[in-house]
Amino acid sequence: MYLGLDIGTSSVKALLIDAKQNIIAMATAPLEVSRPHPGWSEQAPADWWTATSATVAELRAKHPKEVASVEGIGLSGHMHGATLLDAAGSPLRPCILWNDGRSAAECAEIEQICPRSREIAGNIAMAGFTAPKLLWVKNHEPAVFAKVAKVLLPKDYVRLLMTGDYASDMSDSAGTLWLDVAKRDWSDELLAATSLNRAHMPKLYEGSAPTGQLRADIATAWGMPKRPVVAGGGGDNAASACGIGAVKPGTGFLSLGTSGVLFVSNAKFSPNTAGAVHAFCHAIPNTWHQMGVILSATGSLEWLSSVFGEPVPKLMDGLGDQIQGPSHVTFLPYLSGERTPHNDPSARGVFIGLAPETTRADMTRAVLEGVAFAVRDCQEALKAAGTDIGSLMAVGGGSRSKLWLQIMATLLDRPLLLPAHSEAGGALGAARLGMAAATGANPISICTPPPISATIEPSRAHGPAYEAAYQQYRRLYPAIKEVMG
């Protein structure tokens, strides 16, 4: 048996699979995000451990024999979170999350201190990345910064409590802005730009390599007498790619979670900083990947749900499941700023075209379309980097909406494939990496594509109308940028 643990922003998910990769059981536990100031986003690291322990306890209660047989554990987690630890390994403050925008000034500071930062990291210094957050702490919380002994990413803090090891994988570490992504090693030059060094960093491993073994006391508490090995794992998107078999060059997926991601695997390091494309190491050895990232995908729908005081499914009622053409309202989904292609943490959400006859349904459809337009922006940025994808698998909570996927497929002019068990996401990829670490098998042979349950084709009838609407959308951000934020 093999266990995948996915440390998400809104929940922790635990997934148990057998040697044939059959899903035995899955459990989830919720998490909360704190927003103490506008543009801030934080979580208490202790909550990740509480939620992780709860999910394992649920699996053990229902499947004690299977849990007792676990030989390998893999980890997936939301990227970029700055978890600051003192010399005893205790958190010094709440973790600053991936969608926190407070460190925009520090991004410019890093690029000024280290003019080669984009060349080394393959990425623009963005407020969501880890390194600018540390510089913000140095500038605004110097007493905390002085006590920093280690900096860990969220899943790696959970690993520390599981194994006692300070370790991380290449894919997650690539999102810190401290990694030389081509060399798959920490960059002394980038670390120095934030007054840190290698002693502050965890040891690096490939995602399929064992980093340690479950501590004896945790193994007893979790009912795992074999003390399973713990794999390096991956950042959430790289782990999701392992879960759906997007590990060979040219394979990719569209993820519609809280954030949105257009992901493609690469045989080599392929940066495109001009288009704010992310170029990271994959969780598979000797492999890299590119991502176009938007910060508010299903997060935009959840926001609209909170505004109207109605659950998302009720908002979707009345829209049907067939594409009808663009709304007369246009929505820019920049609620928490935006990454690809604008790299603007100060950008904010906007509705354009509201009229007396505008209904809640019109605004809901506009949100679906606005997110789809933003994903199309990501596609264009990837094309500018010389990357194209023939078809895409669709994963994440938003992929349950056939209407949304039809809009996406039409704007991308690509079929969207729905994999079986897409709800497993990063947890399945993590479990697969745990299997590779425990067995020594080639992760490529383990991380195979799942069966396809459905294919969503682009609408040729509505394609021209959506193309025109997208071109209008593209003109809006430059026109109103100066009055945002």
FIMI-786677 format. One line per 5 residues: their letters; for each residue x, y, z of N, C-alpha, C. Coordinates in steps of 0.2 Angstrom, whole numbers. Each point is the difference from the previous one (the first is absolute). Layout:
% FIMI-786677
A> X,Y,Z,X,Y,Z,X,Y,Z | ...
***
This chain:
% FIMI-786677
MYLGL> 4,-6,0,-4,6,0,4,6,0 | -3,6,-3,4,6,-1,-5,6,2 | 3,5,3,-4,5,3,2,7,-4 | -5,4,-2,2,6,-3,-3,5,5 | 4,5,2,-3,6,4,1,6,-4
DIGTS> -6,4,-1,0,6,-4,-2,6,5 | 5,4,1,-1,6,5,-3,5,-4 | -6,1,-1,-3,5,-4,-1,7,4 | -3,5,-4,-1,6,4,-7,0,4 | -5,-4,-3,-6,0,4,-1,-7,3
SVKAL> 4,-5,-1,-1,-6,3,6,-4,0 | 1,-5,4,5,-5,-1,-4,-7,-2 | 3,-3,-5,-3,-6,-3,5,-6,1 | -2,-6,2,4,-6,1,-3,-5,-5 | 4,-3,-4,-2,-5,-4,4,-7,0
LIDAK> -4,-5,1,3,-7,1,0,-4,-7 | 5,-3,-2,0,-4,-6,3,-6,1 | -1,-5,-4,3,-7,1,6,0,-6 | 3,-6,0,5,-1,-4,-2,0,-8 | -6,-1,-1,-3,1,-7,-2,7,-1
QNIIA> 1,5,4,-3,7,0,-7,0,0 | -4,-5,3,-7,1,1,-1,5,6 | -4,4,0,-2,5,5,-4,-4,5 | 3,-1,6,-3,-3,6,-5,4,4 | 3,6,1,-4,5,4,3,7,0
MATAP> -4,5,2,2,7,0,-4,3,5 | 4,5,4,-3,4,5,3,7,-1 | -4,5,3,1,7,-1,-1,3,7 | 4,5,2,-2,5,5,1,7,-2 | -4,4,3,0,7,-3,5,4,3
LEVSR> 2,6,-3,5,5,2,-3,7,-1 | 2,4,4,-2,7,0,6,5,-2 | -2,5,-4,5,5,-2,-1,6,4 | 5,4,3,-1,6,3,2,6,-4 | -4,5,0,2,6,-4,0,6,4
PHPGW> 5,1,4,0,5,5,1,7,-2 | 2,1,-7,0,7,-3,-1,-2,-7 | -3,6,-4,-1,-1,-7,6,-3,-4 | 0,-5,-4,5,-2,-4,4,-5,4 | -1,-2,6,3,-5,4,-3,-6,0
SEQAP> 4,-6,1,-3,-6,0,4,-5,4 | -2,-3,6,4,-3,5,-4,-6,2 | 4,-5,3,-2,-6,3,4,-2,6 | -3,-3,5,4,-3,5,3,-7,-1 | 7,0,0,2,-7,-2,-2,-6,4
ADWWT> -2,2,7,-3,-6,4,-6,-2,-3 | -4,4,-4,-6,-3,-2,1,-5,-6 | 6,0,-3,1,-5,-5,1,-7,3 | 4,0,6,1,-6,3,-7,-3,3 | -4,5,3,-6,-3,3,-4,-3,-5
ATSAT> -1,4,-6,-4,-3,-6,3,-7,-3 | 7,0,0,3,-6,-3,-1,-6,5 | 0,1,6,-1,-5,5,-7,-2,0 | -5,4,-1,-7,-1,0,-1,-5,-6 | 3,2,-6,-2,-4,-6,3,-7,1
VAELR> 6,-1,2,3,-6,1,-4,-4,5 | -2,3,6,-4,-4,5,-7,-2,-3 | -3,4,-5,-6,-2,-3,1,-7,-5 | 6,1,-3,1,-6,-4,2,-6,4 | 3,1,5,2,-6,5,-7,-3,3
AKHPK> -4,4,2,-6,-2,3,-4,-4,-5 | 0,1,-6,-4,-3,-5,4,-6,-3 | 6,1,-1,4,-5,-3,7,-2,4 | -1,-3,6,6,0,4,5,-5,-3 | -2,-6,-3,5,-4,-3,4,3,-6
EVASV> -4,3,-4,4,4,-6,5,5,3 | -2,4,4,4,5,3,6,-3,3 | -1,-5,4,6,-4,3,5,-3,-5 | -2,0,-7,4,-3,-5,4,5,-4 | -1,7,2,3,5,-4,7,0,0
EGIGL> 3,0,-6,8,-1,0,3,7,-3 | -4,4,-3,3,6,-3,-5,6,1 | 2,6,1,-4,6,1,2,5,-4 | -4,3,-4,2,6,-4,-3,6,2 | 3,6,-1,-3,7,2,-1,4,-6
SGHMH> -6,4,0,-1,5,-5,-2,6,4 | 1,6,-2,-2,6,4,-1,6,-4 | -4,5,2,0,6,-3,7,4,1 | 2,3,-6,7,2,-1,1,7,3 | 6,2,1,3,7,1,-1,2,8
GATLL> -4,-4,4,-1,3,7,6,0,4 | 1,6,3,6,1,4,-2,-2,7 | 3,-6,2,-1,-2,7,7,1,4 | 0,4,4,6,3,3,1,-4,7 | 6,-3,1,1,-4,6,6,2,4
DAAGS> 0,0,7,5,1,4,5,-6,0 | 5,1,4,5,-5,1,-3,-7,3 | -5,0,3,-3,-6,3,-5,-3,-5 | -1,4,-6,-5,-3,-5,-7,2,1 | -1,5,5,-7,3,1,-1,6,-4
PLRPC> -7,1,-3,-1,5,-4,0,7,4 | 3,5,-4,1,7,3,-6,4,-1 | -4,-1,-5,-6,4,-2,-5,-4,-4 | -6,2,-2,-4,-4,-5,4,0,-6 | -1,-5,-4,2,-1,-7,-3,5,-5
ILWND> 4,3,-3,-2,5,-6,-1,-4,-6 | -6,0,-2,-2,-5,-6,1,3,-7 | -1,-5,-4,1,1,-8,-4,6,-2 | -6,2,2,-4,5,-3,1,6,4 | 5,1,4,1,6,4,4,5,-4
GRSAA> -2,6,0,3,5,-5,4,6,3 | 2,-1,7,2,6,3,8,2,-2 | 3,-5,-3,7,1,-1,2,2,-7 | -4,4,-4,1,3,-6,7,4,0 | 1,4,5,6,5,0,6,-5,0
ECAEI> -1,-5,4,6,-4,1,2,-4,-6 | -5,-1,-4,2,-4,-7,5,5,-4 | -2,6,0,4,5,-4,7,0,4 | 0,0,6,6,0,4,5,-6,-1 | -3,-6,-1,4,-6,-2,3,1,-6
EQICP> -4,2,-5,3,1,-7,5,5,-1 | 0,5,5,5,5,0,6,-2,3 | -1,-4,5,6,-3,4,4,-5,-5 | -5,-4,-3,3,-6,-4,-3,1,-7 | 4,4,-4,-3,1,-7,0,-7,-4
RSREI> 3,-5,2,0,-6,-4,-6,-5,3 | -4,3,4,-5,-4,3,-5,-4,-5 | -2,3,-5,-4,-3,-5,3,-5,-4 | 7,1,-1,4,-5,-4,1,-6,5 | 1,1,6,1,-6,4,-6,-4,2
AGNIA> -5,4,2,-6,-3,2,-5,-2,-5 | 1,3,-6,-5,-1,-6,-6,3,1 | -1,4,5,-7,3,2,1,7,2 | -5,4,-1,0,7,3,-1,0,7 | 3,4,4,-1,1,7,-8,2,1
MAGFT> -4,-5,3,-7,2,1,-1,0,7 | -5,4,2,-2,1,7,-2,-7,3 | -3,-5,-4,-2,-6,3,6,-5,1 | 6,1,-2,5,-4,1,3,1,7 | 4,-5,2,2,0,7,5,5,2
APKLL> 5,1,-5,6,4,2,-2,8,1 | -5,3,-4,-2,6,2,-3,1,7 | -4,-5,2,-3,0,6,5,0,6 | 6,-4,-1,5,1,5,3,7,0 | 1,3,-5,3,7,0,-5,4,3
WVKNH> -7,-1,-1,-5,4,3,1,0,8 | 1,-7,2,0,-1,7,6,4,3 | 6,-1,-4,6,4,2,-1,7,1 | -4,3,-5,-1,7,0,-5,3,5 | -5,-5,2,-6,3,4,0,-4,6
EPAVF> 3,-6,1,0,-3,6,7,-3,2 | 4,5,1,8,-2,1,1,-4,6 | -4,0,5,1,-4,6,-1,-7,-2 | -6,-1,-4,-1,-7,-2,5,-3,-5 | 2,4,-5,5,-2,-5,7,-2,4
AKVAK> 1,4,5,7,-2,3,0,-7,4 | -6,-3,1,-1,-6,3,-1,-6,-5 | 0,2,-7,-1,-5,-5,6,-5,0 | -2,-6,1,6,-5,-1,-1,-5,-6 | -7,-1,-2,-2,-4,-6,-6,3,-3
VLLPK> 0,-1,-6,-6,2,-4,-3,-6,-4 | -6,-2,2,-3,-5,-4,-6,1,-3 | -2,-3,-5,-6,0,-4,-5,-4,4 | -7,1,-1,-5,-3,4,1,-7,1 | 0,-4,-6,0,-7,1,6,-2,3
DYVRL> 6,3,0,6,-2,3,0,2,7 | -4,4,3,-1,1,7,-4,-7,3 | -5,-2,-4,-3,-6,2,5,-6,0 | 4,0,-5,6,-5,-1,4,0,6 | 2,6,2,4,1,6,-3,-4,6
LMTGD> -6,1,1,-4,-3,6,-1,-7,-1 | 0,-2,-6,0,-8,-1,6,-3,1 | 6,3,-3,6,-4,0,6,3,4 | -1,7,2,5,3,3,6,3,-5 | -2,-1,-6,5,2,-5,-2,7,-3
YASDM> 5,4,-1,0,6,-4,1,-1,-7 | -5,-1,-4,1,-3,-7,-6,3,-5 | 2,1,-6,-5,2,-5,2,-3,-7 | -5,1,-4,1,-3,-7,1,6,-5 | 2,-2,-6,2,5,-5,-5,4,-2
SDSAG> -6,-3,-2,-6,4,-3,-2,5,5 | -1,-1,6,-3,5,5,6,5,1 | 6,-2,1,5,5,1,1,4,-5 | -1,-2,-7,0,5,-5,-4,6,0 | -5,-1,4,-5,6,1,2,5,6
TLWLD> 6,-1,3,2,5,5,4,6,-3 | 3,-1,-6,4,5,-3,7,0,3 | 2,-5,4,6,-2,2,4,-5,-4 | -4,-4,-4,3,-5,-4,3,2,-6 | 6,-3,-2,3,0,-7,-4,-6,-3
VAKRD> -5,2,-4,-5,-5,-3,3,-4,-5 | 5,2,-4,3,-4,-5,5,-5,4 | 3,2,5,5,-4,3,-3,-5,6 | -7,2,1,-3,-4,6,4,1,6 | 2,6,2,4,1,6,-2,7,3
WSDEL> 1,1,6,0,6,3,5,5,-3 | -2,6,-1,4,5,-2,2,5,5 | 7,0,1,3,4,6,-1,7,-2 | 0,2,-6,-1,7,-2,-7,2,2 | -5,-4,-2,-7,2,2,-2,0,7
LAATS> 3,-5,4,0,0,7,3,6,3 | 5,2,-2,4,6,3,-4,7,-1 | -4,0,-6,-5,6,-1,-5,1,5 | -1,-6,4,-5,1,6,3,-1,6 | 7,1,1,4,-1,6,-1,-7,3
LNRAH> 0,-5,-4,-1,-7,2,6,-4,-3 | 1,-6,2,5,-5,-3,-3,-7,0 | 4,-5,-2,-2,-6,-1,-2,-3,7 | 3,2,5,-1,-3,7,-8,2,2 | -3,5,-3,-7,1,1,-5,-4,-4
MPKLY> 3,-4,-5,-4,-4,-4,0,-7,1 | -6,-4,-2,0,-7,1,5,-4,-5 | 1,-6,1,4,-4,-5,-5,-1,-6 | 3,0,-6,-4,-1,-6,0,-8,-2 | -6,-2,-2,-1,-7,-3,-4,1,-6
EGSAP> 1,-5,-4,-5,-1,-6,-7,-3,3 | -5,2,-3,-7,-2,3,-1,-7,1 | 3,-5,-4,-1,-7,1,5,-3,4 | 5,4,3,5,-3,5,-2,0,7 | 2,-5,4,-2,0,7,4,6,4
TGQLR> -3,4,4,3,5,4,1,-2,7 | -3,-5,2,0,-3,7,-5,-5,2 | -1,-1,6,-5,-6,2,-4,3,5 | -6,-2,1,-5,2,5,3,-1,7 | 0,5,4,2,-1,7,-4,-5,3
ADIAT> 4,-3,5,-3,-6,3,-7,2,4 | 1,6,3,-6,2,4,-6,1,-4 | 1,3,-6,-5,2,-5,-3,-6,-3 | 5,-5,-2,-2,-6,-2,-5,-4,4 | 1,0,7,-4,-3,5,-7,4,0
AWGMP> 1,6,0,-7,4,1,-4,-1,-7 | 3,-1,-5,-4,-1,-7,-1,-7,-1 | 2,-4,4,-1,-8,-2,4,-2,-6 | 6,2,0,4,-2,-6,7,-3,2 | -1,-7,2,6,-3,4,6,-1,-5
KRPVV> -1,1,-7,6,-1,-4,4,6,-1 | -2,5,4,4,7,-1,1,2,-7 | -5,1,-4,1,1,-7,5,6,-2 | 4,-1,-6,4,6,-2,-4,5,-2 | 2,6,0,-3,6,-2,3,3,-7
AGGGG> -3,1,-5,3,2,-6,0,8,0 | 5,2,-5,0,7,-1,-6,4,-1 | -4,-4,-4,-7,3,-2,1,6,-5 | -5,4,0,0,6,-5,-5,6,2 | 2,5,-3,-5,6,0,-7,-3,-2
DNAAS> -5,4,1,-7,-3,-1,-1,-1,-8 | 3,4,-4,-1,-1,-7,4,-5,-3 | 6,-1,2,4,-5,-2,-2,-7,2 | -3,0,7,-3,-6,2,-6,-2,-4 | -4,5,-1,-6,-2,-4,2,-2,-7
ACGIG> 5,2,-3,3,-2,-6,2,-8,0 | 3,-1,6,2,-7,1,-7,-5,1 | -5,3,3,-6,-3,1,-4,-2,-7 | 1,5,-5,-4,-1,-6,5,-2,-6 | 6,-2,2,5,-2,-5,3,5,-5
AVKPG> -1,6,2,3,6,-4,8,0,2 | 4,-5,-2,7,0,2,4,0,-6 | -2,-2,-5,4,0,-6,0,7,-4 | 5,2,-3,0,7,-4,-6,0,-4 | -3,6,0,-6,2,-4,-7,-2,3
TGFLS> 0,-4,5,-6,-1,3,-2,5,5 | -6,1,1,-2,6,5,-7,-1,2 | -2,5,4,-7,0,3,-2,7,2 | -7,1,1,-3,6,2,-3,-1,7 | 2,3,5,-2,-1,7,-4,6,2
LGTSG> -7,-1,2,-4,5,2,-2,-1,7 | 5,2,5,-1,0,7,-1,7,2 | 2,2,6,0,7,3,3,4,-5 | 6,-2,-2,4,3,-6,-1,-4,-6 | 2,3,-5,0,-4,-7,7,0,-3
VLFVS> 1,-6,-3,7,-2,-2,-1,-3,-7 | 4,2,-5,1,-3,-6,7,-3,0 | 1,-7,0,6,-3,2,2,-4,-6 | 7,0,-2,2,-4,-5,7,-3,2 | 2,-6,-1,6,-3,2,5,1,-6
NAKFS> 7,1,2,5,2,-5,6,-5,2 | 4,-1,-6,6,-4,1,6,4,2 | -1,7,0,5,4,2,-2,6,3 | 4,4,3,-2,6,4,-2,5,-6 | -6,3,0,-2,4,-5,-4,6,3
PNTAG> 4,5,2,-3,6,3,-3,5,-5 | -5,4,2,-3,5,-4,-2,6,5 | 5,3,3,-2,5,5,-3,6,-3 | 0,2,-6,-3,5,-3,-8,-1,0 | -2,-6,0,-7,-1,0,-3,-2,7
AVHAF> 5,0,5,-2,-2,7,-2,-7,0 | 4,-4,-4,-1,-7,1,4,-3,5 | -3,-5,4,5,-3,5,3,-6,-3 | 7,0,1,4,-6,-3,3,-3,6 | -2,-6,2,2,-4,6,2,-7,-2
CHAIP> 4,-2,5,2,-8,0,-7,-4,1 | 0,-5,-3,-6,-5,1,2,-4,6 | -5,-4,2,1,-5,6,4,-6,-3 | 0,-1,-6,4,-5,-4,7,2,-1 | 5,-5,1,7,2,-1,1,2,-8
NTWHQ> 4,5,-1,3,2,-6,-6,2,-5 | -5,3,3,-6,3,-3,-2,7,3 | -2,4,-4,-2,7,2,-8,1,-2 | -2,5,2,-7,2,-3,-1,8,0 | -5,2,-4,-2,7,-1,-7,0,3
MGVIL> -2,6,3,-7,1,2,-2,7,-2 | -6,1,-2,-3,7,0,-5,-1,6 | 1,5,5,-4,0,6,-4,6,1 | -7,-1,2,-4,5,2,-2,-1,7 | -1,5,4,-1,0,7,-7,-2,2
SATGS> -5,2,-4,-7,-1,3,-4,-3,-6 | 0,-7,0,-4,-4,-4,-7,-2,3 | 0,-5,4,-6,-2,4,-1,5,5 | 6,3,2,0,6,5,-5,5,-2 | 0,2,-6,-5,5,-3,-7,-2,1
LEWLS> -2,-6,-1,-7,-2,1,-1,0,7 | 4,-3,5,-1,1,7,-1,7,2 | 4,4,-3,-1,7,2,-7,3,-2 | -2,-2,-6,-7,2,-2,-5,-3,4 | 1,-6,2,-5,-4,5,-1,4,6
SVFGE> 6,2,3,0,4,7,-4,7,-1 | 1,3,-6,-3,6,-1,-8,-1,0 | -2,-5,-4,-8,-1,-1,-3,-4,6 | 5,-3,4,-3,-4,6,-3,-6,-3 | 2,-3,-5,-3,-6,-3,6,-5,-2
PVPKL> -1,-6,2,5,-5,-2,2,0,-7 | 6,-2,-2,2,0,-7,-5,-5,-5 | -2,-6,3,-5,-3,-5,-6,3,-1 | -3,4,4,-6,4,-1,2,6,-5 | 5,3,1,2,5,-5,0,-3,-7
MDGLG> 2,-6,-1,1,-3,-6,-7,-3,-3 | -5,-1,4,-6,-2,-2,-3,6,-5 | -3,-3,-5,-3,5,-5,5,1,-6 | 6,-1,1,5,1,-5,0,-6,-5 | -3,-6,2,0,-5,-4,7,-3,-1
DQIQG> 1,-5,-4,7,-3,-1,2,0,-7 | -4,4,-4,2,1,-7,2,8,-1 | 6,0,-4,2,7,-1,-5,4,-4 | 0,7,1,-5,4,-3,3,6,-3 | 6,1,1,3,6,-3,2,5,6
PSHVT> 4,5,-1,3,4,5,-6,5,3 | 1,1,7,-4,5,3,1,7,-2 | -5,4,1,1,7,-2,5,4,6 | 1,-4,5,5,3,5,6,-4,0 | 6,4,1,6,-3,0,3,1,7
FLPYL> 4,-6,2,2,0,7,8,-1,0 | 4,4,3,7,-1,1,1,-3,7 | 3,-6,0,0,-4,6,6,1,4 | 2,6,1,6,2,4,-1,1,7 | -4,-4,3,-2,2,7,6,0,5
SGERT> 5,-4,-1,6,0,4,6,2,-4 | 0,4,-5,5,2,-5,0,-5,-5 | 5,0,-4,1,-5,-6,7,-1,-1 | 2,-6,-2,6,-3,-2,1,1,-8 | -2,-6,-3,1,0,-7,-6,3,-4
PHNDP> 1,5,-4,6,3,-3,3,6,3 | -4,3,5,1,7,2,5,1,6 | 1,-5,4,4,0,6,-1,7,4 | -7,0,2,-2,6,3,-4,-1,7 | 4,0,5,-4,-2,7,-5,5,2
SARGV> 0,6,-3,-5,6,1,-6,-1,-4 | 0,-4,-5,-6,0,-4,-6,-3,4 | -6,2,-2,-6,-2,4,-5,-1,-5 | -5,-4,2,-6,-2,-4,-4,6,-2 | -3,-1,-6,-4,5,-3,-6,-3,-4
FIGLA> -6,3,1,-5,-2,-5,-1,6,-5 | -1,-1,-6,-1,5,-5,-6,-2,-4 | -4,5,-1,-6,-1,-4,-7,-1,4 | 0,1,6,-6,0,4,-5,4,-2 | -6,-2,0,-6,4,-3,-6,-2,5
PETTR> -5,4,-1,-6,-1,4,-3,-7,-1 | 1,-3,-6,-3,-6,-1,5,-6,2 | 6,2,2,4,-6,2,-2,-4,6 | 0,-6,-1,-2,-5,6,5,-3,3 | -1,-4,5,5,-4,4,2,-5,-5
ADMTR> -4,-3,-4,3,-5,-5,5,3,-5 | -2,6,-2,5,4,-4,7,0,3 | 0,2,6,6,1,4,4,-6,1 | -4,-5,2,3,-7,1,3,-2,-7 | -3,0,-5,3,-2,-7,6,4,-1
AVLEG> 0,7,1,5,4,-1,6,-2,4 | -1,-2,6,6,-3,4,3,-6,-3 | -4,-5,-2,2,-6,-3,4,2,-7 | -2,5,-3,3,2,-6,7,4,1 | -1,4,5,6,4,2,6,-5,2
VAFAV> -1,-5,4,5,-5,2,2,-3,-7 | -4,-2,-4,2,-3,-6,4,4,-5 | -2,7,0,5,5,-3,7,0,3 | 0,0,6,7,0,4,4,-6,-2 | -4,-6,-1,4,-6,-2,2,0,-7
RDCQE> -4,3,-4,2,2,-7,7,4,0 | 0,5,4,6,4,1,6,-4,1 | -1,-5,5,6,-5,1,2,-4,-6 | -5,-2,-4,1,-4,-6,5,4,-4 | -2,7,-1,3,4,-5,8,1,3
ALKAA> 0,1,7,7,0,2,4,-6,-1 | -3,-6,1,4,-6,-2,2,0,-7 | -5,2,-4,2,0,-7,6,4,-2 | 0,6,3,6,4,-1,6,-3,3 | 0,-5,4,6,-3,3,2,-6,-5
GTDIG> -4,-1,-5,1,-5,-5,-3,-7,2 | -5,0,4,-4,-6,3,-7,0,-3 | -2,-5,-2,-7,-1,-2,-2,-7,2 | -7,-1,2,-2,-6,2,-6,-2,-4 | 0,-6,-3,-6,-3,-4,-6,0,4
SLMAV> 0,-4,6,-6,0,4,2,0,7 | -5,1,4,2,1,7,-5,-4,5 | 3,-3,5,-5,-3,5,-2,6,4 | -6,0,3,-3,5,4,-1,-4,7 | 3,4,5,-1,-3,7,-2,6,5
GGGSR> -1,-2,6,-2,5,5,-8,1,1 | -2,3,5,-7,1,1,-4,3,-5 | 3,5,-4,-4,3,-5,-1,-4,-6 | 4,-6,-1,-1,-4,-6,-7,-4,1 | -3,0,6,-7,-3,0,-5,3,-4
SKLWL> 1,7,-2,-5,3,-4,1,-1,-7 | -4,-3,-3,0,-1,-8,0,6,-3 | -5,5,2,0,6,-3,7,4,0 | 3,0,6,6,4,0,5,-3,-4 | 0,-7,-1,5,-3,-4,-1,1,-7
QIMAT> -7,1,-2,-1,1,-7,2,7,-2 | 0,5,5,2,7,-2,8,0,0 | 3,-4,4,7,0,0,3,-4,-6 | -3,-5,-2,2,-4,-6,-1,5,-6 | -5,4,0,-2,4,-6,5,6,-1
LLDRP> 2,3,6,5,5,0,7,-2,-1 | 2,-6,2,6,-3,-1,1,-4,-7 | -6,-1,-3,0,-4,-6,3,-6,0 | -1,-4,6,3,-6,1,-5,-5,4 | 0,-6,-2,-4,-4,4,2,-1,7
LLLPA> -4,-1,5,1,-1,7,-2,-7,2 | 5,-4,3,-1,-7,2,-1,0,7 | -6,-4,2,-1,-1,7,2,-6,2 | 6,-1,5,2,-6,2,-4,-3,5 | 0,-7,1,-4,-3,5,4,2,7
HSEAG> -4,0,5,3,2,7,4,7,0 | -2,4,-4,3,7,0,0,3,7 | -5,-2,4,-1,3,6,6,-1,5 | 4,-6,-2,6,-2,4,5,5,0 | 2,3,-6,4,6,-1,7,-2,2
GALGA> 3,5,4,7,0,3,1,-6,4 | -6,-2,4,1,-5,5,2,-7,-4 | -3,-1,-6,2,-6,-3,7,0,-3 | 2,6,-2,7,1,-3,5,-1,6 | -2,3,6,4,-1,6,1,-8,2
ARLGM> -6,-3,0,0,-7,1,5,-4,-5 | -1,2,-6,4,-3,-5,8,1,1 | 2,6,2,7,2,2,2,-4,6 | -5,-1,5,2,-5,5,1,-7,-2 | -4,-2,-5,1,-7,-2,7,0,-4
AAATG> 2,5,-3,7,0,-4,5,0,5 | -1,4,6,6,0,5,0,-7,4 | -5,-3,1,0,-6,4,2,-6,-4 | -1,0,-7,1,-6,-4,6,1,-4 | 3,6,-1,5,1,-5,-2,0,-7
ANPIS> -6,0,-2,-2,-1,-7,1,7,-3 | 0,0,-7,1,6,-4,-7,4,1 | 0,6,2,-6,3,1,-4,1,-7 | 3,0,-5,-3,1,-7,-5,-6,-1 | 3,-6,3,-4,-6,-1,-6,0,5
ICTPP> 0,4,5,-5,0,5,-5,5,-2 | 2,6,-2,-4,6,-1,-3,0,-7 | -5,-5,-2,-3,-1,-6,-6,4,0 | -2,1,-7,-7,4,0,-6,-5,2 | -5,3,3,-6,-4,2,-5,-1,-6
PISAT> -5,-4,0,-5,0,-5,-3,7,0 | -3,1,-6,-3,6,-1,-8,-1,0 | -3,4,4,-7,-1,1,-5,4,-5 | 3,5,-2,-4,4,-5,5,5,-4 | -2,2,-5,4,5,-4,-5,6,-2
IEPSR> 2,6,2,-4,6,-1,4,4,-6 | -4,0,-6,2,3,-6,-1,8,0 | 4,4,-4,-2,7,-1,-6,0,-4 | -4,6,1,-6,1,-3,2,5,-6 | 0,-3,-6,1,3,-6,-5,6,-2
AHGPA> -6,-1,2,-5,5,-1,1,6,4 | 2,-1,6,1,6,5,7,3,0 | 5,-4,-4,7,2,0,1,8,-2 | -3,2,-5,2,7,-2,-3,5,5 | -5,-1,3,-3,5,5,5,0,6
YEAAY> 2,-6,2,4,0,6,7,3,-2 | 2,-1,-6,7,3,-2,-1,8,0 | -5,2,-2,-1,8,0,-1,2,7 | -3,-4,5,-1,2,7,7,0,3 | 4,-5,-2,7,0,3,4,6,-2
QQYRR> 0,2,-6,4,5,-2,-2,7,3 | -7,0,2,-2,6,4,3,0,7 | 0,-6,3,2,-2,6,8,2,1 | 3,-1,-5,8,1,0,1,8,0 | -5,4,-3,1,7,0,-1,3,7
LYPAI> -4,-3,4,-2,3,6,5,1,5 | 4,-5,2,5,1,5,5,6,-2 | 3,1,-6,4,6,-1,-4,6,0 | -6,0,-1,-4,6,0,-1,3,7 | -1,-5,5,-2,2,7,6,-1,5
KEVMG> 5,-2,-2,6,-2,4,1,5,5 | 1,6,-2,2,6,4,-5,1,6 | -6,-1,-1,-5,1,6,-1,-6,4 | 3,-5,-1,-1,-6,4,5,0,6 | -2,-4,6,4,0,5,0,6,5
***
